[in-house]
């Protein structure tokens, strides 16, 4: 396959990941050790889960996203351990809340404060009329792309992200993603239309938070995401072989076997796409292998954040920064 994706558009990057914290096997609610969301607050509780946002002063550079994520994980652990010395971060993205807790905590802690989402296929998740009756809470890893001078073709961008990144991620996160989440949030095609001072943005809301497992996984996920956004306006998009119904089923059912099949079917196109950012053949192959075998191939213990993020004993601010790239 010949040709190259245009790199004229400089995308800004952002996210608002969510994460559960445990003490042993017991959930440690984020509202017990974090403040509420507010002006100037970058890490806060969103009900039972912790959430953070990024400073956008240097958000064109993906390596900054890596380093900021590293700092956020260290800060979250520090806040949690100040509350409970046994606190540990977890990539579990679906947690069942005991009935007695749901019925007794303050209303502000059980509210589901999400703004309405759009859907590229016109789909809707299961509505929740009473949050006290929803036994589960969920953790997402939404991706924000900007900035567009004119209103982008949202549906085309989201469908491109779904058909490649979304389907690929189902194979990667096979041992972490829980299809219960996709009954309510993160269904195929889910997105928002953020507005920034500089213009329009796209928030892709399908992924859970598994890409927080290590800097390498963050990098390859966001590399693919940026490639998909550019591919959506490229003539090369028509070369990807996939049907919408298949994409929706794979994502919503976390069907990693069919995910493998889709990537194998599109292998020449997928390799060409990855070669836009990776010079080494082994880096391209590794991105394929984790779809076929799971992210544990490169991150054997996804919840071991200190070792995975090369934090060392004291989580020094810049230690291990050279490990930020997928292609090392």
N, C-alpha and C positions, 0 to 999 in steps of 0.2 A: 504494500500500500504506500502510495506516495503522498506528499503534501505535509503541511504543518499547520497546526492551529494558530490563529492570530493571537499575539500576546500584547496587542495594543491597549487593551483595557486593563487598567490596574485596579484590581478588586480590593476593597477593604474587607477585613475579616473580623468577626465577632461571634460571641456565643454567650449563653446563660445556662451552663450545665447545672444539673441537680445531682445530689449524692446523699445516700443514706449513711448513717453512722451507727455502729453497734457497740455495745459493751458486752463482750462475750457473745452469746446468742440473742441477747435482748436489744431491741431497737432503742437507741438513744435519741429521742426527738430533738430536732434541731432548734425548736423554740425554747429548749431548756438552756441553750448556751450561745445562741446567736440573736442579734437584734432583728426587729421587723424591717422590711424593705422601706427605704426612705431616701430622701435627697442626700447624696454624698455617701451613701452606704453601699459598699461594693460586695459585701458578703452578708447574707441574711437568711432567715428561715422562710421557707415556703411551705407552711404547715409542718409536716413531720420531716421533710427533707431539707437539707442545706442547699443553697443556691448562691451563685456568684456571677458577677459580670466583670467585664474587662474595661480597663481604661483604653480609650480609643485614640490616644495621642500618637501612637506608633503602630497603628493596626493595619498598615499595608504589608508588613513583613511577617511572614509565617513563623520565623524563628522567634520573634517577640511573643507570638501566641504561645509557643512552646515554653518559653522562659516564664511568662506570666502564669501559665497553668501550673508550672512547677511551684511557684511561689504560693498560689492559691491553695494547692493541696497541702503544703506545709502549714499555711495559716489555719486552714480548716482543722487539721490534726491538732494544732496547738490550742485552738479554742475548745475543741472537744475534750482534750486531755486535761484542760484546766477544770472542766466539770467532772470528768471521770477518768482516772489514770489508766483504766483498761479500754478506753475508747479506741476504735479502729474504723478506718474508712472502708467502704464496700462498694463494689460495682453491681450489687444486686439492684435490679431496676424495677422489681415488683415486690412490695412488702405487704403482708397482711397485718392489719392493725386489730388488736383485740377489741371485741365489742364493748367491753366495760370501759376501755379507754376512749373509744369514739363517742360514747354516750355521756362521758363525764367531763372531758376537757372543755376549755373555753371555746365558744363558737369560732373565734378568729383563727384557731388552730386547725379546725376541720374544714374550713371553707376552701372551695376550689376556685381560686381567683383568676383562672386563666381567661384571657380575652378570647372571643370567638376566633376560630381559624377558618381559612378558606380551604377548599379541596379541589385539586385539578381534575378530578373525575366526578365531582358532585357527591362524594361519599360522606357519611357522617358516622362518628363513633356513637356508642351507646350513651344516651343522655343520662345525666345524674340529677335527679330531682332533689334528693336529700343527701348531702354529703356524709351525714352520720350513718347512713345505711350502705355506703360504699365501703366494703371491707378492705379494699386495697388502696395503696398510694404508689405513685410511679415516679421514676427518675428518667429524664430525657437528656439528650445531648444535642440541642438544636444548633444549627449552623446559620450564621448571618453573612450575607454577601451584599456588598454595595461597591461603589455608588454609581447609579445609572442616572444620566442627565435627563433622559426621557423615560416615561413609564415602560418598564420591560414587559416582555411577553411572559407573564408569570407562569401560566399553565405549561408552556413549552419548556421553560427552565426546570420546573418541578418534575415534569414527566421524564426529562432527560436525566435528572438526578436520580429519580426512582429506578429507571430502567438499567442504569449502570451502577452508581454508588449504592443505592438502596438494595438492589439485588445482590451485589457483591458482598455487602455488609452482613446479609443474612447468613452466608456461609462462614464469614469471619467470626461472628458473635454467636455461633450455634450453641455454645455452652453457657452463654450469659443471657441472651435475650429470651424474654418470656412472652408468648403470644397473648397472655391475658392483658398486657399493657395495650396491645393493638386493638383490643375491643373498645377501648375508651380514648386513648391518645396515641399519636404516632402512627396512625393508619396511613396506608399508601396515599400519596398526593396531598398530605397536609402541609399547609404553609400559612404565613402571614405576609403582610405588605408594609413593613416598617418605612417610615419617612425620616430621613436624616436632613441635617442642615444643608448638606451638599447635594441632596437629590434622593432618588428612590433606592430601596433595598429589597432583598428577598430573604425571608427566614424559612429555612427548610427544617420541618419539625418531625421528620420521620425517625431519625436515629435515636437510640437510647445513648447512655453515657459510656459505653464500652471503650470508646477511643481514648478515654482518660487513662487507660491501663499503663501506657508507656509513651515516651516521646516519639519513638519510631512509629507506633500505631497512630498517634495523632497526626504525624506528618503525612503518612501515606493516605489517610482518610481525607485530609484537607487538600492534598495534592489532587486526588481524584475529584473532590468536590469542585475545585476551581476549574479543572479540565472539563467537567460536565457543564458548568455555566458557560464556558467559552464554546463548547461543542454545540450547545443549543442553538447558536446563531451561525453554525457552520454547515457547509454543503456535505460534510463528512457524516453528519448525524444519520442520514438515510442508510448508511452502511451497517448500522447496528440492527441485528435481527432479533426482534422481540415484540410480542403482542401485549397490549395494555392489560388484557384480562390475566395473562400469565404473570406480568409484573405485579399486579395487585394481589394475586393469590400467593405468590412467593413471599411478598413482604408481610401481608396481613397474617399469614399462617406460620411465619418463621420457618418456611420449608427449605432447609439448607440443601437437601438433595437436589431439588429443582434449581436452586441457586447455582450449584455446581454445574448443572447441565447447561444453563443459560451462558455461563462464562465460557465453558468448553466450546459451545456452539459459536461463540463470538471471539474465539481465541486470537485470530489474526488482528482483528480490530482492537481488542483489549491490549494486546502487546504493543500495537502501534500507538495507542493512546498513552500508555505508560512511558513509552520511549520519548514522549514529548518533554518529560521532566527527569528521567533517569538514564544516565549514560551507561551504567553497568548492567549487563544482561542478568546477573545474579539478583540485582535489586528488582528488576521486572519479574523474574521468576518467583521471588519471595512473596511479592504481592499476589501472585496467582496461587501459590501454595497455601497461603493462609485462608484463602477462600475455600480451597478444597479440603483443608484439614483443621481449620480453626486458629484463632489468634494465639492459642497456647503454644503453637509451633515456634513463635518468636518471643512470647511473654508467658513462660510456663506457669507463673503464679500471678495472675492479674491483680489481685488485691495486695500484693507486696509492693506498695507504692514507694517506700524508701529505697529499696534496691532497684526497682524498675526505673525510677527517676534519678538514680545515682545521687541520692541525697546524703548518704553517709550518716555519721552519728548525729550531726548537728544541722543538717539540711542547709548548708551554707548557700547564700544567695546565688552564686555563680558557679558552684562546683559542678563539674560534669557537663558544662554547656556544649562541649564539643560533641556530645552524644545526641544532639538535638535532631540531626538529620536521619532520614530513613536510609539514605545512600551514604554509608560510611565505609 
